[in-house]
Amino acid sequence: MPLDPPDASAPSPADPSARRRALPHRRLGRSGLRLPTISLGLWQNFGEADPQATQREIVLHAVERGVTHLDLANNYGPPGGAAEESMGRLLARELRPVRDELVVTTKAGYRMGPGPYGEGGSRKYLLSSLDASLRRLGLDHVDIFYSHRFDPTTPLDETVGALATAVRSGRARYAGISSYSARRTREALEVAARLGVDLVVTQVSYSMLNRWVEEPDPHDPARASVLDVAGSEGLGVVAFSPLAQGMLTDRYLDGVPAGSRAARGGPLRQSFLSEENLGHVRRLHALAREHGRSLATTAILWAMRDERVTSVLLGASSTQQLDDNLAALDAPALSPEEVAAVEALPADAGINIWASRSSDL
């Protein structure tokens, strides 16, 4: 998907809004919405244990640099809701004047609360969760509301119908899905068309070590991949975890450092750092260095290379890390040798923690 050309009427650097317009954007599928090619995800580093001052600094710096898409979910923290509360404080103060220049998104589907109504794809859970998210954010609407996962225990008519209600009631501007397989994506689009609501985006995990969205879905009638369905149906794609939760950086080349995600426990399991996987990472790192890039920059460029991908979603633990990631936009394009090296790897390195709870169902 070609990038939008620079705006000839863009403000001078002295204008404080200038940097917010500096990043390249891509259109979100067939919709009229454009997203920056790199977006900020608040999945990790935005919990109660993370310093509020650091969270504030990262988000405000991201917006200053032109990262206008800020992605959340109801259960981001920990505890669940903490990331939305942190963002709500910023939206009430520093970000209030630029709210309409931002794309604020959230999701519901995974476990957020106790009991039978604390997770899943039911109408009750999705809409109750959205209302709670809006309260935490201090907003009357979000720009995109997602079904965070496919729920095999709930009819898609009900799940997609709840997304339709969110849009029609004004609580969300757009609706999307996340971690749905190609078959389930196609089914959700068919239900949405019947209900008269547009699904405009799918959010999926995608990295050099986790290429499931490229693989043909054996359950899809056409054996298409998620990217195939998105491309043919005009669905935008937001790719999250392009650095494989930090595996595709130089952090784990020589073991597990103290204080790292893997050392703290959580989604990045130490079992993912097997000798086989680390061997893949070391080879990719060496190749990146041969081409004058960091492994992280190469991984970001790789995830962005497909024109069907609208935006890559990156986290950050500091403004320096954010700037390092944004520098990928100025790096040389990948060589055919680098692309071939990735394609020679297994498509699934066993790190897709969302598969058994959504995309495999």
C-alpha positions in Angstrom: 0.0 0.0 0.0 1.7 3.3 -1.0 2.3 5.9 1.6 0.4 9.2 1.4 2.5 11.9 -0.1 3.8 14.7 2.2 1.3 17.5 2.7 2.6 20.6 0.9 0.8 22.8 3.4 2.4 21.2 6.4 3.3 23.6 9.2 6.8 24.7 9.9 8.9 23.0 12.5 8.1 25.9 14.8 4.5 24.8 14.9 4.1 22.4 17.9 1.8 20.2 15.8 4.4 19.8 13.0 5.9 16.6 14.4 2.5 15.0 14.8 2.1 15.2 11.0 5.6 14.0 10.1 5.2 10.2 10.1 4.1 8.4 6.9 0.6 7.0 7.0 -1.2 4.2 5.3 -4.9 3.9 4.7 -6.7 1.3 6.9 -8.0 -1.1 4.2 -11.0 0.2 2.4 -11.9 2.7 5.1 -11.2 6.4 5.1 -9.1 6.2 8.2 -5.3 6.6 7.9 -2.8 5.3 10.6 0.8 6.1 11.1 3.0 3.2 9.9 4.3 2.8 13.5 1.8 3.0 16.3 2.2 2.8 20.1 0.8 -0.2 22.1 0.3 0.0 25.8 0.2 -3.7 26.4 3.2 -3.8 28.6 5.1 -1.1 30.7 1.8 0.6 31.6 0.8 -1.2 34.8 0.5 0.1 38.3 4.1 -1.0 39.1 5.5 1.1 36.2 6.4 4.7 37.2 3.6 7.1 36.1 6.2 9.7 35.1 7.8 7.3 32.7 4.4 6.3 31.2 3.6 10.0 30.7 6.9 10.7 29.1 6.6 7.8 26.6 3.1 8.7 25.5 3.7 12.4 25.2 7.0 11.9 23.3 5.3 9.4 21.0 2.5 11.9 20.1 5.1 14.6 19.6 7.0 12.4 17.2 3.8 11.8 15.2 2.6 8.5 16.6 -1.1 9.4 16.7 -2.4 5.8 17.1 -2.5 4.7 20.7 -3.7 1.1 21.2 -5.1 -0.4 24.5 -7.3 -3.2 25.7 -9.5 -3.5 28.8 -7.0 -6.0 30.5 -3.8 -4.1 29.8 -1.8 -3.4 33.0 -1.4 -5.2 35.4 -3.9 -5.0 36.9 -6.4 -5.0 34.1 -7.6 -1.4 33.4 -4.4 0.2 34.6 -3.2 1.2 31.1 -6.6 2.8 30.3 -6.6 4.7 33.6 -3.1 6.0 32.8 -4.1 7.0 29.4 -7.3 8.6 30.8 -5.2 10.9 33.0 -3.2 12.1 30.0 -6.4 12.5 27.9 -7.9 14.7 30.6 -4.8 17.0 30.8 -1.9 17.1 28.3 -3.6 15.3 25.4 -7.0 17.0 25.8 -6.3 19.7 23.2 -5.3 17.1 20.6 -7.9 14.4 21.2 -9.3 14.7 17.7 -5.8 14.3 16.2 -5.5 10.9 17.9 -6.8 7.4 17.2 -7.5 5.8 20.5 -8.4 2.1 20.4 -9.4 -0.6 22.9 -10.5 -4.2 22.9 -12.4 -6.8 25.0 -12.5 -10.6 24.8 -9.8 -12.0 27.1 -10.3 -12.4 30.9 -10.9 -9.1 32.6 -13.0 -10.0 35.6 -14.3 -12.9 37.7 -17.3 -15.1 36.8 -19.0 -16.0 33.6 -19.3 -12.4 32.4 -15.6 -11.5 32.7 -14.4 -12.7 29.4 -15.6 -14.0 26.0 -17.5 -12.7 23.1 -21.0 -12.2 24.5 -23.0 -9.0 24.0 -23.1 -8.5 27.8 -19.4 -8.7 28.2 -18.3 -6.7 25.2 -20.6 -3.8 25.8 -20.2 -3.7 29.5 -16.4 -3.8 29.0 -16.6 -0.9 26.5 -18.6 1.2 28.9 -16.0 0.5 31.6 -13.1 1.3 29.2 -14.8 4.7 28.3 -15.1 5.5 32.0 -11.4 4.8 32.6 -10.4 6.7 29.5 -12.7 9.6 30.3 -14.0 9.5 26.8 -17.5 9.3 25.2 -16.1 7.1 22.4 -13.1 5.3 21.2 -12.0 5.3 17.6 -11.8 1.5 17.1 -13.4 -1.1 19.3 -12.2 -4.7 18.8 -13.4 -8.2 19.6 -10.0 -9.2 21.1 -10.4 -12.9 20.3 -12.7 -15.4 18.6 -15.0 -17.1 21.2 -16.3 -20.5 20.0 -18.9 -20.5 22.7 -20.7 -17.4 21.4 -22.4 -17.1 18.0 -20.6 -14.7 15.7 -23.9 -12.9 15.1 -23.9 -12.0 18.8 -20.2 -10.9 18.9 -20.3 -8.9 15.7 -23.8 -7.6 16.7 -22.2 -6.1 19.8 -19.6 -4.4 17.7 -22.4 -3.0 15.5 -24.2 -1.7 18.6 -20.9 0.0 19.7 -20.6 1.8 16.4 -24.3 2.7 16.0 -24.6 4.0 19.6 -21.6 6.3 19.0 -19.4 4.6 21.6 -16.9 3.6 18.8 -16.2 5.1 15.4 -15.0 1.8 13.8 -15.1 -1.9 14.7 -12.5 -4.6 14.3 -11.4 -8.1 15.2 -8.1 -9.4 16.6 -6.3 -12.8 16.3 -9.1 -14.3 14.2 -8.0 -17.1 11.7 -8.6 -16.6 8.0 -11.8 -18.7 8.2 -13.2 -16.9 11.2 -12.2 -13.5 9.6 -14.2 -14.4 6.5 -17.2 -15.6 8.6 -17.1 -12.4 10.7 -17.1 -10.3 7.6 -20.1 -12.2 6.2 -22.0 -11.6 9.5 -21.0 -8.0 9.5 -22.3 -7.5 5.9 -25.6 -9.1 6.9 -25.9 -6.9 10.0 -25.0 -3.8 8.0 -21.8 -2.9 9.9 -18.3 -2.5 8.5 -15.4 -4.4 10.0 -12.4 -2.3 8.9 -9.4 -3.9 10.6 -7.9 -7.0 12.0 -5.1 -6.9 14.6 -2.7 -9.9 14.5 0.6 -11.0 15.9 3.2 -11.0 13.2 7.0 -11.2 13.3 9.9 -13.0 11.6 9.4 -15.8 14.2 5.6 -15.9 14.0 4.3 -15.8 10.5 1.0 -17.5 11.0 -0.9 -14.8 9.1 0.9 -15.8 5.9 0.1 -19.5 6.2 -2.9 -21.0 4.3 -5.8 -21.8 6.7 -6.8 -25.4 6.1 -10.3 -24.7 7.4 -10.9 -21.7 5.1 -12.9 -22.7 1.9 -10.2 -21.2 -0.3 -7.3 -22.2 1.9 -6.4 -18.5 2.1 -4.2 -16.9 4.7 -5.3 -14.0 7.0 -3.4 -11.6 4.8 -5.1 -13.0 1.7 -8.5 -12.5 3.2 -7.6 -9.0 4.4 -6.2 -8.0 1.0 -9.2 -9.3 -1.0 -11.8 -7.9 1.4 -10.2 -4.5 1.9 -9.6 -5.1 5.6 -6.8 -3.1 7.3 -4.1 -5.0 9.2 -2.4 -3.8 12.4 0.5 -6.1 13.2 1.5 -6.4 16.9 4.5 -7.9 18.6 6.8 -7.4 15.5 9.8 -7.7 17.8 8.4 -11.0 19.3 8.3 -9.4 22.7 11.9 -8.4 22.6 13.3 -11.7 21.2 14.1 -9.9 17.9 16.5 -7.4 19.5 20.0 -7.9 20.8 18.8 -8.4 24.4 18.7 -12.2 24.6 21.7 -13.0 22.4 23.8 -14.1 25.3 21.2 -15.2 27.8 18.4 -13.7 29.9 19.4 -10.4 31.5 18.1 -9.5 35.0 15.1 -7.2 34.8 14.1 -8.4 31.3 10.6 -9.5 30.3 11.7 -13.1 30.3 13.3 -12.8 33.7 10.2 -11.2 35.2 7.9 -13.9 33.9 4.7 -13.2 32.0 3.9 -13.5 28.3 7.5 -13.9 27.2 8.3 -17.3 28.6 11.9 -18.4 29.1 10.9 -21.6 27.2 10.6 -19.5 24.0 14.3 -18.7 24.3 15.3 -22.3 23.2 18.6 -22.9 21.6 16.9 -23.4 18.3 15.0 -20.1 18.5 18.1 -18.3 19.8 20.1 -19.8 16.9 17.5 -18.2 14.5 17.8 -14.9 16.3 21.6 -14.9 16.2 21.7 -15.6 12.5 19.2 -12.8 11.8 21.2 -10.5 14.0 24.4 -11.2 12.1 22.7 -10.7 8.8 21.2 -7.4 10.0 24.7 -6.2 11.1 26.1 -7.1 7.7 23.5 -4.7 6.2 24.3 -1.9 8.7 21.1 -2.3 10.8 20.1 -3.4 14.2 18.0 -6.6 14.4 15.1 -4.6 15.8 15.2 -2.2 12.9 15.3 -5.1 10.5 12.3 -6.8 12.2 10.3 -3.6 12.0 11.1 -3.2 8.3 10.2 -6.8 7.7 6.8 -6.5 9.3 6.1 -3.3 7.3 7.2 -4.7 4.0 3.8 -6.1 3.0 1.5 -3.5 1.6 -1.5 -5.1 3.2 -0.1 -4.2 6.7 -1.3 -0.7 7.6 0.6 -0.2 10.8 3.0 -2.1 13.1 2.3 -1.8 16.8 5.3 -1.4 19.1 5.6 -1.0 22.8 8.3 1.1 24.5 9.9 1.2 28.0 11.6 4.5 27.4 11.7 7.4 25.0 15.1 6.3 23.8 13.6 2.9 22.8 10.7 4.6 21.1 13.1 6.8 19.1 15.3 3.8 18.2 12.1 2.0 16.8 11.0 5.1 14.9 14.4 5.3 13.3 13.5 2.2 11.3 11.4 4.6 9.0 14.6 6.1 7.8 16.5 2.9 7.3 17.3 1.3 3.9 14.8 -1.2 2.6 15.4 -4.9 3.2 17.6 -6.8 0.7 16.3 -9.9 -1.1 18.9 -11.9 0.8 17.3 -10.8 4.1 13.8 -11.6 3.1 14.9 -15.0 1.8 16.7 -15.7 5.1 13.4 -15.1 7.0 11.4 -17.2 4.6 13.9 -20.1 5.2 12.9 -20.2 8.9 10.0 -22.2 10.3 6.8 -20.1 10.0 6.0 -21.0 13.6 8.7 -20.8 16.3 6.2 -21.8 19.0 5.8 -18.3 20.4 2.2 -17.5 19.3 0.6 -17.4 22.8 -2.7 -16.3 21.2 -3.1 -19.3 19.0 -4.8 -21.8 21.3 -7.2 -19.1 22.6 -8.3 -17.6 19.3 -6.7 -18.2 16.0 -6.6 -22.0 16.2 -10.3 -22.2 17.1 
